[in-house]
Amino acid sequence: MDLTVRVRDKILTNPVAVASGTFGYGSEYEQLIPLARLGALFTKAITLEPRVGNEVPRIVETPSGMLNSIGLANVGVQRFIAEKLPFLSRLPCAVVANVAGSSVDEYLEVVRRLEEHPLWGYELNLSCPNVKEGCLAFGTSPRQVESLTQVVRKATDRPLIVKLTPNVTEIATIALAAEAGGADAVTCINTVVGMIIDVKRRRTVLPGGTGGLSGPAILPIGVAATYKVARAVKIPIFGSGGIMDTEGALQYLLAGASAIQIGTANFADPSISQRVLDGIAAYLAENGLSCLAELRGFIA
């Protein structure tokens, strides 16, 4: 059975990846699951300088989901190279660096520094909803998405993936801009802007007010967005948002995704990626399909 996925000139061994921000830098899960079975590991976001992130509390549980306002807390590119890459470079699965920034120059400089080191590819985080500057502003403008993607495209021959925000009027327009800028794939979707208010204290639970909603509550949003994007672009799509089991993953694949990313579910069950991979293979076998591509975009 062929479960491989092609992005640019590289191949993923299977379509099940773990989403940025939900799997740390990989070593946190090393003793919990066989990392070799991952199709790809998308790292925690990497910025040029270290970021301490937003004020705590940063996470609040919601009905069928989770609201987070981490604020892209990370060690910065230099410490990532020195402290995290030695472990990541030994992994047999594809490692994709999630890159974030507050300016075009910052995105470009992070990629330039990472180019000297072994990585499978990059995911441009243009859609983080819980930082005060940078990502979300880029991700909601087709012109800026295309321009930024073009700049980074010139700096690397590695696969370049653009992560899309659902917090726009028409996500297919943003996807087309990423494709026009030279993206090899898109991730669809990032978290949805939300807010929780403590009615007893009469204030927002998250100090910053809003955060990014993830978990099963956003599965229908992500599937619908993937369906729209798949009918607009020719490049592969990583379906992401609310996948908690094999059925959720299959919904994305049937809607048009070439691969999927599991996010919030990793916190509840670190083995979820393995069970979903086995479930996809079983579904193909049960339906007489020998290739993952036969499943993609089945819904007209």
Long-range contacts (C-beta under 8 A, 24 or more apart in sequence): 1-281, 1-284, 1-285, 1-290, 1-291, 2-290, 2-291, 2-292, 2-293, 3-277, 3-280, 3-281, 3-292, 4-292, 5-39, 5-236, 5-258, 5-259, 5-292, 6-236, 7-121, 7-159, 7-161, 7-184, 7-185, 7-236, 7-258, 8-121, 8-158, 8-159, 8-160, 8-184, 8-185, 10-94, 10-120, 10-121, 10-158, 10-159, 12-39, 12-40, 12-94, 12-259, 13-39, 13-93, 13-94, 14-38, 14-39, 14-277, 15-39, 15-253, 15-258, 15-259, 15-260, 15-280, 15-292, 16-249, 16-259, 16-260, 16-262, 16-273, 16-276, 16-277, 16-280, 17-41, 17-42, 17-94, 17-96, 17-238, 17-259, 17-260, 17-261, 17-262, 17-273, 18-42, 18-261, 18-262, 18-263, 18-266, 18-273, 19-187, 19-240, 19-261, 19-262, 19-263, 19-266, 20-44, 20-45, 20-98, 20-123, 20-125, 20-163, 21-45, 21-70, 21-98, 21-263, 22-262, 22-263, 22-264, 22-266, 22-267, 23-266, 25-80, 25-84, 25-87, 25-88, 26-87, 26-88, 26-91, 26-95, 27-84, 27-87, 29-266, 29-270, 32-270, 32-271, 33-270, 33-271, 33-273, 33-274, 34-274, 35-91, 35-92, 35-93, 36-91, 36-92, 36-93, 37-93, 37-273, 37-274, 37-277, 38-93, 38-94, 38-273, 39-93, 39-94, 39-259, 39-277, 40-93, 40-94, 40-95, 40-96, 40-120, 40-259, 41-88, 41-91, 41-93, 41-94, 41-95, 41-96, 42-96, 42-98, 42-123, 42-261, 43-80, 43-84, 43-88, 43-95, 43-96, 43-97, 43-98, 44-74, 44-98, 45-72, 45-74, 45-98, 45-99, 45-100, 45-125, 45-128, 46-74, 46-76, 46-77, 46-80, 46-97, 46-98, 46-99, 46-100, 46-110, 46-114, 47-72, 47-74, 47-76, 47-77, 47-99, 47-100, 47-101, 47-106, 47-110, 48-76, 48-77, 48-101, 48-106, 48-109, 48-110, 49-76, 50-74, 50-75, 50-76, 50-79, 51-76, 54-130, 54-131, 54-206, 54-207, 54-208, 55-207, 55-208, 56-207, 57-205, 57-206, 57-207, 58-206, 58-211, 60-196, 60-205, 60-206, 60-211, 62-194, 62-196, 62-213, 62-215, 62-217, 63-217, 64-215, 64-216, 64-217, 65-213, 65-214, 65-215, 65-216, 65-217, 65-218, 65-242, 65-264, 66-213, 66-214, 66-215, 66-264, 66-267, 67-194, 67-195, 67-196, 67-205, 67-206, 67-211, 67-212, 67-213, 67-214, 68-130, 68-191, 68-211, 68-212, 68-214, 69-130, 69-206, 69-207, 69-208, 69-210, 69-211, 69-212, 70-130, 71-130, 71-131, 71-208, 72-100, 72-125, 72-128, 72-131, 72-135, 77-109, 77-110, 77-113, 77-114, 78-113, 81-113, 81-114, 81-117, 85-117, 85-118, 85-119, 88-119, 89-117, 89-118, 94-120, 94-121, 95-119, 95-120, 96-120, 96-121, 96-122, 96-123, 96-159, 96-161, 97-121, 97-122, 97-123, 98-122, 98-123, 98-125, 98-163, 99-123, 99-124, 99-125, 99-152, 100-125, 100-128, 100-134, 100-135, 101-134, 101-135, 102-131, 102-133, 102-134, 102-135, 103-134, 104-147, 104-148, 104-151, 106-134, 107-148, 107-151, 107-152, 108-151, 108-152, 108-155, 111-152, 111-155, 111-156, 112-155, 115-155, 115-156, 115-158, 119-158, 120-158, 120-159, 121-158, 121-159, 121-160, 121-161, 121-184, 122-152, 122-156, 122-158, 122-159, 122-160, 122-161, 123-161, 123-162, 123-163, 123-187, 124-148, 124-149, 124-152, 124-160, 124-161, 124-162, 124-163, 124-183, 125-163, 125-190, 126-162, 126-163, 126-164, 126-165, 127-163, 127-164, 127-165, 127-167, 127-189, 127-190, 128-190, 128-212, 129-165, 129-167, 129-190, 129-191, 129-192, 129-193, 129-210, 129-211, 129-212, 130-191, 130-208, 130-210, 130-211, 130-212, 132-208, 136-165, 136-167, 139-163, 139-164, 139-165, 139-167, 139-168, 139-174, 139-190, 140-165, 140-167, 140-168, 140-174, 142-173, 142-174, 142-176, 142-177, 143-177, 145-174, 145-177, 145-178, 145-181, 146-177, 146-178, 146-180, 146-181, 147-181, 148-181, 149-177, 149-178, 149-180, 149-181, 149-182, 149-183, 150-181, 150-182, 153-181, 153-182, 153-183, 159-184, 159-185, 160-184, 160-185, 161-185, 161-186, 161-187, 161-238, 162-186, 162-187, 163-187, 163-190, 164-188, 164-189, 164-190, 164-225, 164-229, 165-189, 165-190, 166-190, 166-191, 166-192, 166-218, 166-221, 166-222, 166-225, 166-241, 167-192, 167-193, 170-228, 171-225, 171-228, 171-229, 172-228, 172-229, 172-231, 172-232, 172-233, 173-232, 175-229, 175-232, 175-233, 176-232, 176-233, 178-233, 179-233, 179-234, 179-235, 183-235, 184-235, 184-236, 185-235, 185-236, 185-237, 185-238, 185-258, 186-229, 186-233, 186-235, 186-236, 186-237, 186-238, 187-237, 187-238, 187-240, 187-261, 188-222, 188-225, 188-226, 188-229, 188-237, 188-238, 188-239, 188-240, 188-241, 188-257, 189-218, 189-221, 189-222, 189-225, 189-226, 189-240, 189-241, 190-240, 190-241, 191-218, 191-241, 192-218, 192-221, 214-241, 214-242, 214-263, 214-264, 215-242, 215-244, 215-264, 215-265, 216-242, 216-244, 216-248, 217-242, 218-242, 219-243, 219-244, 219-248, 219-251, 222-252, 223-251, 223-252, 223-255, 224-255, 226-252, 226-255, 226-256, 226-257, 227-255, 227-256, 227-299, 229-256, 230-255, 230-256, 230-257, 230-297, 231-256, 243-276, 244-268, 244-272, 245-272, 245-275, 245-276, 245-279, 246-275, 246-276, 246-279, 246-280, 246-282, 246-283, 249-276, 249-279, 249-280, 250-279, 250-280, 250-283, 250-295, 253-280, 253-292, 253-295, 253-296, 254-295, 254-296, 254-297, 254-298, 254-299, 255-297, 255-299, 256-296, 256-297, 256-299, 257-296, 258-292, 258-296
